[in-house]
């Protein structure tokens, strides 16, 4: 599988680390219920899913990747900061 980093271009997936679903993370001051939902209550759909990846062997960018979990086809890659996930780290 290849991912196209908006900053570095097409790269092998081994340059990246998968970091989970691209959902808004529970923030500072969030209550226990919000953290429980973020950490434990996850969907596992078959089909398109928005994921968070980190380009650890490249530019260090956080990416929001839309990938089909059945075929592994990547349909979109964008910087997490531009996708409204600025605090991805």
Secondary structure, 3 states (H helix, E strand, C coil): CEEEECCCEEEEHHHCEEEEECCCCCCCCCCHHHHHHHHHCCCCCCCEEEEEEECCCCCCCEEEEEEECCCCCEEEEEEHHHHCCCCCC
